[in-house]
Amino acid sequence: MRDAVNPDALAALFTQARTHNGWLAKSVSDETLKAIYDLLKMGPTSANCSPARIVFVRTHEGKEKLRPALSSGNLDKTMTAPVTAIVAWDPLFYDKLPALFPHGDARSWFTQSPQLAEETAFRNSSMQAAYLIFACRSLGLDTGPMSGFDRNKVDAAFFADSGWRSNLLINIGYGDAEKLYDRLPRLDFDDACTLA
């Protein structure tokens, strides 16, 4: 077992980190986005399937393309965020498995069961979205994950050629602490967990 991370790291990743709705006028470089991906890709997925596909929307044209799909409550914070990550999943993720999981014929597990393939891709891309959040936080960035958008519109605008399917959106940047809401409560252990 490795040593636990220090309290400052726990604060940055969990206890003091917040979901942001307002952003400072400070850009996020493409190099930083690549560093985020290089961290998140190391998180575990089933059979190393790595189904997440990410579009980092950071230009005015990209944001305007995204605008029609956003719910009214997510419009302003998304249009003003330096970057919005569309975390999607590739329905054909299993075609990469011969390289990603060379220990056996994992591809056949999914080609024989479309339902298993879809469940695996959605579940694991959701985990990879969480890894993205923690990668951002570990590099000093703030995030604002959202599910308030029209998935069909996002898929039509961004994934018509690839067939990828959107899962969620995550705004990325340097959060404006003046626009934070009060921290909401969380469930206690006894409300959410049992020991068996």
C-alpha positions as CSV (number, residue, x, y, z in Angstrom):
1,M,0.0,0.0,0.0
2,R,1.3,3.4,-0.9
3,D,1.4,6.3,1.6
4,A,-1.8,8.3,1.7
5,V,-1.7,11.7,0.0
6,N,-1.2,14.7,2.2
7,P,-4.1,16.8,3.5
8,D,-3.4,19.6,1.0
9,A,-4.0,17.1,-1.9
10,L,-7.1,15.8,-0.3
11,A,-8.4,19.4,0.0
12,A,-7.6,20.1,-3.6
13,L,-9.3,17.0,-4.9
14,F,-12.2,16.5,-2.4
15,T,-12.8,18.5,0.7
16,Q,-12.3,22.1,-0.5
17,A,-12.9,21.6,-4.2
18,R,-16.2,23.0,-5.5
19,T,-18.4,22.9,-8.6
20,H,-18.0,26.2,-10.3
21,N,-20.7,28.2,-12.2
22,G,-18.7,31.4,-12.9
23,W,-15.3,31.8,-14.5
24,L,-12.3,34.1,-14.4
25,A,-11.2,35.5,-17.8
26,K,-8.1,33.3,-17.9
27,S,-7.6,30.8,-20.7
28,V,-6.6,27.1,-20.5
29,S,-3.9,26.2,-22.9
30,D,-4.0,23.2,-25.3
31,E,-0.9,21.9,-23.5
32,T,-2.8,21.9,-20.2
33,L,-5.7,20.0,-21.9
34,K,-3.2,17.4,-23.1
35,A,-1.8,17.1,-19.6
36,I,-5.3,16.6,-18.3
37,Y,-5.9,13.8,-20.7
38,D,-2.5,12.2,-19.9
39,L,-3.6,12.0,-16.3
40,L,-7.2,10.8,-16.8
41,K,-6.2,8.1,-19.2
42,M,-4.4,6.3,-16.4
43,G,-7.5,5.7,-14.4
44,P,-8.8,2.1,-14.5
45,T,-11.6,0.9,-16.8
46,S,-13.0,-2.5,-17.4
47,A,-10.5,-4.6,-19.3
48,N,-8.7,-1.3,-20.0
49,C,-11.5,-0.6,-22.5
50,S,-11.1,3.2,-22.3
51,P,-14.3,4.1,-24.2
52,A,-14.4,7.8,-23.4
53,R,-13.9,10.2,-26.3
54,I,-13.5,13.9,-25.4
55,V,-14.1,17.1,-27.4
56,F,-12.6,20.1,-25.7
57,V,-14.7,23.0,-26.9
58,R,-12.7,26.1,-26.5
59,T,-13.3,28.4,-29.5
60,H,-16.2,30.8,-30.1
61,E,-17.3,28.8,-33.1
62,G,-17.3,25.6,-31.0
63,K,-19.3,27.2,-28.2
64,E,-21.9,28.5,-30.7
65,K,-22.2,25.0,-32.1
66,L,-22.9,23.8,-28.6
67,R,-25.3,26.6,-27.6
68,P,-28.5,25.1,-29.1
69,A,-28.1,21.9,-27.0
70,L,-27.7,23.7,-23.7
71,S,-30.5,24.0,-21.1
72,S,-31.3,27.5,-20.0
73,G,-29.7,27.0,-16.6
74,N,-26.4,25.9,-18.1
75,L,-26.2,28.4,-20.9
76,D,-24.3,31.4,-19.4
77,K,-21.9,29.3,-17.4
78,T,-21.0,27.2,-20.4
79,M,-20.7,30.0,-22.9
80,T,-18.3,31.9,-20.5
81,A,-16.2,28.9,-19.4
82,P,-12.8,28.8,-21.1
83,V,-13.3,25.2,-22.1
84,T,-16.3,22.8,-22.1
85,A,-15.4,19.1,-22.4
86,I,-17.9,16.9,-24.1
87,V,-17.3,13.5,-22.6
88,A,-18.7,11.0,-25.0
89,W,-18.3,7.2,-25.6
90,D,-17.4,5.3,-28.6
91,P,-19.9,2.5,-29.4
92,L,-17.1,0.7,-31.2
93,F,-14.6,1.0,-28.3
94,Y,-14.0,-2.7,-28.5
95,D,-12.1,-2.3,-31.8
96,K,-9.2,-0.9,-29.8
97,L,-9.1,-3.8,-27.3
98,P,-6.6,-6.0,-29.2
99,A,-4.0,-3.2,-28.5
100,L,-5.4,-2.1,-25.1
101,F,-6.0,-5.6,-23.7
102,P,-3.7,-8.0,-25.4
103,H,-4.1,-10.7,-22.7
104,G,-7.1,-12.3,-24.5
105,D,-9.9,-11.9,-27.1
106,A,-11.8,-9.2,-25.1
107,R,-13.2,-7.8,-28.3
108,S,-15.4,-10.8,-28.8
109,W,-17.0,-10.2,-25.4
110,F,-18.6,-7.1,-26.7
111,T,-19.2,-7.9,-30.4
112,Q,-21.4,-10.8,-29.3
113,S,-23.5,-8.6,-26.9
114,P,-24.5,-5.1,-28.0
115,Q,-26.3,-4.5,-24.6
116,L,-23.1,-5.4,-22.7
117,A,-21.1,-3.2,-25.0
118,E,-23.4,-0.2,-24.5
119,E,-23.5,-0.7,-20.7
120,T,-19.7,-1.0,-20.5
121,A,-19.1,2.0,-22.7
122,F,-21.5,4.2,-20.7
123,R,-20.3,3.1,-17.3
124,N,-16.6,3.4,-18.1
125,S,-16.9,6.7,-19.9
126,S,-18.7,8.0,-16.8
127,M,-15.8,6.9,-14.6
128,Q,-13.4,8.5,-17.1
129,A,-15.4,11.8,-16.7
130,A,-14.7,11.6,-13.0
131,Y,-11.0,11.0,-13.6
132,L,-11.1,14.2,-15.8
133,I,-12.5,16.2,-12.9
134,F,-9.8,15.0,-10.6
135,A,-7.1,15.5,-13.2
136,C,-8.3,19.1,-13.6
137,R,-8.3,19.7,-9.9
138,S,-4.8,18.2,-9.5
139,L,-3.5,20.7,-12.1
140,G,-5.1,23.7,-10.3
141,L,-8.2,24.0,-12.5
142,D,-11.8,24.1,-11.5
143,T,-14.7,22.2,-13.1
144,G,-18.5,22.3,-13.4
145,P,-20.0,19.0,-14.6
146,M,-23.4,19.1,-16.2
147,S,-26.1,16.8,-17.6
148,G,-28.5,19.5,-18.5
149,F,-28.3,19.4,-22.3
150,D,-29.9,17.8,-25.3
151,R,-27.8,14.8,-26.1
152,N,-29.3,14.3,-29.6
153,K,-28.4,17.8,-30.5
154,V,-24.8,17.4,-29.2
155,D,-24.4,14.1,-31.1
156,A,-25.8,15.6,-34.3
157,A,-23.5,18.7,-34.1
158,F,-20.3,17.0,-33.0
159,F,-20.5,13.3,-33.7
160,A,-22.5,12.8,-36.9
161,D,-19.4,11.3,-38.6
162,S,-17.9,9.3,-35.7
163,G,-21.0,7.8,-34.2
164,W,-19.8,8.7,-30.7
165,R,-22.5,9.4,-28.1
166,S,-22.4,12.2,-25.6
167,N,-22.5,11.4,-21.9
168,L,-22.0,14.6,-20.0
169,L,-20.5,18.1,-20.2
170,I,-17.8,19.5,-17.9
171,N,-16.9,23.1,-17.9
172,I,-13.2,23.7,-17.2
173,G,-11.3,26.8,-16.2
174,Y,-10.4,29.0,-13.2
175,G,-13.4,29.4,-11.1
176,D,-14.7,32.7,-9.8
177,A,-15.0,32.2,-6.0
178,E,-17.4,35.2,-5.8
179,K,-20.0,33.2,-7.8
180,L,-19.9,30.0,-5.7
181,Y,-23.1,28.9,-4.0
182,D,-22.9,27.7,-0.4
183,R,-21.7,24.2,-0.1
184,L,-24.6,21.7,-0.1
185,P,-24.9,18.9,2.4
186,R,-23.7,15.4,1.7
187,L,-25.1,12.1,3.0
188,D,-23.5,10.6,6.1
189,F,-21.9,7.2,6.0
190,D,-24.9,5.6,7.7
191,D,-27.3,7.1,5.2
192,A,-25.4,5.9,2.2
193,C,-23.5,2.8,3.2
194,T,-23.8,-0.6,4.8
195,L,-21.3,-3.0,5.9
196,A,-21.8,-6.7,4.9
